[in-house]
Amino acid sequence: MRSISSIMRKTLIIFILFILAGTLPADAQRFYSGNEYGFTFGGSQYFGDLNDNYGFHTIHPAVGVFVRTPFNPYISLKGMINYTQVSYDDKYNTNPFEHLRNLNFTSNIYELATTAEFNFFRYSTGELGSRFTPYLTGGIGVFYYNPYTNLNGTKYYLRPLGTEGQNAGNTGSKYHSIAVCFPIGAGVKWWVRPGLNLGFEIVDRLTTTDYLDDVSGTYAGADKFANNPIALALQDRSAAIEPNAPLGRAGKQRGDASTFDQYLMAMFTVSFQFKVYRCPGYLKKGFLL
């Protein structure tokens, strides 16, 4: 009888505690998973040999998805997949040489990157005193690009044409369609309700290629394209502006090989965290006091 009575008392105590727990405010019972699952949208702008004065004439839409994992309320890691386009046209340049050069390009960008975020203030969704923070971010990624242009209404991809003599033995200027980038920037984020986070960030991608725009070094000279009339027409388009004095002499500057290209992305972020009934990992480790 004692054992049954003991069991009944314990059951009653558990039942009473359960009822009391049901009367507590929701935030006292619920926690949110550490991982955030979200999407981004905004715009991008390319900077490089065709846009060396940092103009914003060719902003393109940009979208992405990401997963953010906080290690504690100050440091988190984000993995992301992004898509955008980049482009530019020498018609926007006021420099006489660049305007006469008359080159242009467009490229799709498919990016896979990982960045670390360093919060200025303590940030934890659902915690009233940790609702907002600016942050710095930096990391590494890889991206696919393949610049193209149009000639007489026809689209041509530029890399296979070797517009700087790559197909005529100028092996030093050959480039691949995949390159590394180093995202670096800053942003702000805040939670508008537990489990729902909003943010905005501006992150520049420093790349390891100078051929995002298919322009880097010098003109190879018309004789290098004797067997490829399309490459000949696209490597030097200055004759369309000045027929009597085209630029494309062998060895003449075409771009600036001393610097790599960049693209900047300004993105709004929306992320979600799912409810769980256990403390997130960093709470167990004692970071939340």
C-alpha positions as CSV (number, residue, x, y, z in Angstrom):
1,M,0.0,0.0,0.0
2,R,2.9,2.4,0.8
3,S,4.3,1.9,-2.7
4,I,1.0,2.6,-4.3
5,S,0.4,5.6,-2.1
6,S,3.9,6.9,-2.9
7,I,3.3,6.5,-6.6
8,M,0.0,8.4,-6.3
9,R,1.6,11.2,-4.4
10,K,4.3,11.6,-7.1
11,T,1.8,11.4,-9.9
12,L,-0.3,14.1,-8.2
13,I,2.8,16.3,-7.7
14,I,3.7,16.0,-11.4
15,F,0.2,16.7,-12.4
16,I,0.0,19.9,-10.3
17,L,3.4,21.0,-11.7
18,F,2.2,20.4,-15.2
19,I,-1.0,22.5,-14.6
20,L,1.1,25.3,-13.0
21,A,3.5,25.2,-16.0
22,G,0.5,25.7,-18.3
23,T,-0.3,29.0,-16.6
24,L,3.2,30.4,-17.0
25,P,3.8,33.0,-19.8
26,A,4.8,31.3,-23.1
27,D,8.3,32.8,-23.1
28,A,9.0,31.1,-19.7
29,Q,8.4,27.7,-21.2
30,R,9.6,27.9,-24.8
31,F,13.0,28.1,-26.3
32,Y,14.0,28.4,-29.9
33,S,16.4,26.3,-31.8
34,G,19.8,27.8,-32.4
35,N,19.7,27.5,-36.2
36,E,18.0,30.1,-38.3
37,Y,16.7,29.2,-41.7
38,G,16.1,32.2,-44.0
39,F,16.2,33.9,-47.4
40,T,17.6,37.1,-48.7
41,F,16.7,39.6,-51.4
42,G,18.2,42.8,-52.6
43,G,20.6,44.0,-55.3
44,S,24.2,43.7,-56.6
45,Q,26.7,45.9,-58.3
46,Y,30.0,45.0,-60.1
47,F,33.2,46.9,-59.8
48,G,36.2,46.2,-62.1
49,D,38.0,47.2,-65.3
50,L,34.8,48.5,-66.9
51,N,33.7,50.2,-63.7
52,D,36.8,51.4,-62.0
53,N,35.1,54.6,-60.7
54,Y,32.6,52.6,-58.6
55,G,29.5,53.7,-60.5
56,F,26.0,52.2,-59.7
57,H,24.5,52.2,-63.2
58,T,23.9,48.5,-63.4
59,I,22.3,47.3,-60.2
60,H,20.7,43.8,-60.6
61,P,18.3,41.9,-58.4
62,A,19.9,39.3,-56.0
63,V,18.3,36.5,-54.1
64,G,19.6,33.7,-51.8
65,V,18.9,31.3,-49.0
66,F,21.0,30.7,-45.8
67,V,21.4,28.8,-42.6
68,R,22.8,30.7,-39.6
69,T,24.1,28.9,-36.5
70,P,24.9,30.9,-33.4
71,F,27.8,29.6,-31.2
72,N,26.8,32.1,-28.5
73,P,24.9,35.5,-28.4
74,Y,27.9,37.3,-30.0
75,I,29.3,34.9,-32.7
76,S,27.5,33.0,-35.4
77,L,28.4,31.1,-38.6
78,K,26.3,31.5,-41.8
79,G,26.2,29.2,-44.9
80,M,24.5,30.7,-48.0
81,I,23.7,30.1,-51.6
82,N,23.1,33.3,-53.7
83,Y,22.2,34.2,-57.2
84,T,22.6,37.5,-59.1
85,Q,23.7,39.0,-62.3
86,V,26.5,41.5,-62.9
87,S,27.1,43.8,-65.9
88,Y,28.6,47.0,-67.1
89,D,29.0,49.0,-70.3
90,D,31.7,51.5,-71.3
91,K,28.9,53.9,-72.4
92,Y,28.5,54.9,-68.8
93,N,32.2,56.0,-68.5
94,T,33.2,59.6,-68.9
95,N,36.9,58.8,-69.3
96,P,37.6,59.3,-73.0
97,F,39.7,56.1,-73.4
98,E,37.2,54.0,-71.5
99,H,34.3,55.4,-73.5
100,L,36.1,54.8,-76.8
101,R,36.9,51.2,-75.7
102,N,33.2,50.5,-76.0
103,L,33.2,47.1,-74.3
104,N,30.3,45.6,-72.3
105,F,29.5,42.3,-70.5
106,T,26.9,40.5,-68.5
107,S,27.3,37.4,-66.3
108,N,25.2,35.3,-64.1
109,I,26.7,34.7,-60.6
110,Y,26.0,31.5,-58.6
111,E,27.7,31.7,-55.2
112,L,28.2,29.3,-52.3
113,A,29.8,31.0,-49.3
114,T,30.4,30.7,-45.5
115,T,30.8,33.8,-43.3
116,A,31.2,34.5,-39.6
117,E,29.2,37.2,-37.9
118,F,30.5,39.2,-34.9
119,N,27.7,40.9,-33.1
120,F,28.3,44.3,-31.3
121,F,25.6,43.6,-28.8
122,R,24.2,40.4,-27.2
123,Y,21.6,38.9,-29.5
124,S,19.2,36.1,-28.7
125,T,15.7,35.7,-30.2
126,G,12.9,35.8,-27.6
127,E,15.2,37.6,-25.1
128,L,13.8,41.1,-24.5
129,G,17.1,42.7,-23.6
130,S,18.9,41.2,-26.7
131,R,16.6,42.3,-29.5
132,F,18.9,44.2,-31.9
133,T,22.6,44.4,-32.9
134,P,24.8,45.7,-35.7
135,Y,27.4,43.2,-36.8
136,L,30.6,42.7,-38.9
137,T,30.9,39.7,-41.2
138,G,33.6,38.1,-43.2
139,G,34.3,34.7,-44.8
140,I,35.1,32.8,-48.0
141,G,33.1,31.4,-50.9
142,V,33.2,30.1,-54.5
143,F,31.2,31.4,-57.4
144,Y,30.5,30.5,-61.0
145,Y,30.6,33.2,-63.7
146,N,30.6,33.2,-67.5
147,P,30.6,36.7,-69.1
148,Y,28.8,37.2,-72.4
149,T,27.8,40.1,-74.7
150,N,25.7,40.7,-77.7
151,L,26.7,41.5,-81.3
152,N,24.1,42.3,-83.9
153,G,21.4,40.8,-81.7
154,T,23.3,37.5,-81.1
155,K,24.5,36.4,-77.6
156,Y,28.2,35.3,-77.4
157,Y,30.0,33.9,-74.4
158,L,33.4,35.6,-74.2
159,R,35.6,33.1,-72.4
160,P,35.7,30.5,-75.2
161,L,36.5,33.3,-77.7
162,G,39.8,34.3,-75.9
163,T,39.4,38.0,-76.5
164,E,42.8,38.8,-75.1
165,G,44.6,36.2,-77.2
166,Q,44.1,33.2,-74.9
167,N,43.5,30.9,-77.9
168,A,46.5,32.2,-79.7
169,G,49.2,31.2,-77.2
170,N,48.6,34.0,-74.5
171,T,48.3,31.4,-71.8
172,G,49.0,33.8,-69.0
173,S,45.5,35.4,-69.4
174,K,43.5,32.2,-69.5
175,Y,40.8,32.0,-66.9
176,H,38.3,29.5,-65.5
177,S,34.5,30.0,-64.9
178,I,34.9,29.3,-61.1
179,A,36.7,31.6,-58.7
180,V,37.1,32.2,-55.0
181,C,35.6,35.3,-53.3
182,F,36.0,36.8,-49.9
183,P,32.8,38.4,-48.6
184,I,33.4,41.2,-46.1
185,G,30.9,43.8,-44.8
186,A,28.5,44.8,-42.1
187,G,24.8,44.6,-41.2
188,V,22.1,44.9,-38.6
189,K,19.6,42.4,-37.4
190,W,16.7,42.3,-34.9
191,W,13.9,39.9,-33.9
192,V,10.4,41.3,-34.4
193,R,8.9,38.4,-32.5
194,P,10.4,35.2,-31.0
195,G,11.5,33.0,-33.8
196,L,11.3,35.7,-36.6
197,N,14.4,37.7,-37.4
198,L,14.9,40.5,-39.9
199,G,18.1,42.1,-41.1
200,F,19.9,44.2,-43.7
201,E,23.6,43.8,-44.7
202,I,26.0,45.3,-47.3
203,V,28.7,42.8,-48.2
204,D,31.5,43.3,-50.8
205,R,32.9,40.2,-52.5
206,L,36.6,40.6,-53.2
207,T,37.4,38.0,-55.9
208,T,40.5,36.2,-57.1
209,T,39.7,36.8,-60.8
210,D,40.3,39.9,-63.0
211,Y,38.1,38.4,-65.7
212,L,34.6,38.7,-64.2
213,D,34.2,41.2,-67.1
214,D,36.5,39.4,-69.6
215,V,38.8,42.4,-69.4
216,S,42.2,42.5,-67.7
217,G,45.4,43.1,-69.6
218,T,46.3,44.3,-73.1
219,Y,45.0,44.0,-76.7
220,A,46.4,40.9,-78.5
221,G,46.3,42.5,-81.9
222,A,44.0,41.7,-84.9
223,D,46.3,39.2,-86.4
224,K,45.7,36.8,-83.5
225,F,42.0,36.5,-84.5
226,A,42.5,35.9,-88.3
227,N,40.5,32.6,-88.1
228,N,37.8,33.8,-85.8
229,P,35.9,36.9,-87.0
230,I,33.5,36.9,-84.0
231,A,36.4,37.1,-81.6
232,L,38.0,39.7,-83.8
233,A,34.9,41.9,-83.6
234,L,34.5,41.5,-79.8
235,Q,38.0,42.0,-78.7
236,D,38.1,45.6,-79.9
237,R,34.8,47.4,-80.4
238,S,36.2,50.9,-80.5
239,A,35.8,51.1,-84.3
240,A,32.0,51.4,-83.8
241,I,32.7,54.8,-82.2
242,E,35.9,55.9,-84.1
243,P,36.3,53.9,-87.3
244,N,39.5,55.7,-88.3
245,A,41.4,55.1,-85.0
246,P,40.5,51.8,-83.4
247,L,42.3,51.0,-80.1
248,G,43.1,47.4,-80.6
249,R,46.8,47.5,-81.4
250,A,48.9,44.7,-79.9
251,G,50.2,45.5,-76.5
252,K,48.0,48.5,-75.9
253,Q,46.2,48.7,-72.5
254,R,42.7,47.1,-72.5
255,G,42.2,46.8,-68.7
256,D,44.0,47.0,-65.4
257,A,45.7,43.7,-64.6
258,S,46.9,45.1,-61.2
259,T,43.6,44.7,-59.5
260,F,40.9,42.0,-59.2
261,D,37.2,42.5,-59.8
262,Q,34.6,42.8,-57.1
263,Y,30.8,42.6,-56.7
264,L,28.8,44.1,-53.9
265,M,25.5,42.8,-52.6
266,A,23.1,44.8,-50.4
267,M,20.5,42.3,-49.0
268,F,17.5,42.2,-46.7
269,T,17.3,39.0,-44.7
270,V,14.4,37.1,-43.2
271,S,15.0,34.1,-41.0
272,F,13.0,31.7,-38.8
273,Q,13.8,29.6,-35.8
274,F,11.6,26.7,-34.7
275,K,10.2,26.2,-31.2
276,V,11.8,23.5,-29.1
277,Y,11.2,22.6,-25.4
278,R,14.8,22.4,-24.5
279,C,17.5,25.0,-24.1
280,P,19.6,25.8,-27.1
281,G,23.2,24.4,-27.0
282,Y,24.8,27.7,-25.9
283,L,22.4,28.0,-23.0
284,K,23.5,24.7,-21.7
285,K,27.1,25.9,-21.9
286,G,26.4,28.8,-19.7
287,F,26.7,31.7,-22.1
288,L,23.2,33.0,-21.2
289,L,23.4,34.3,-17.6
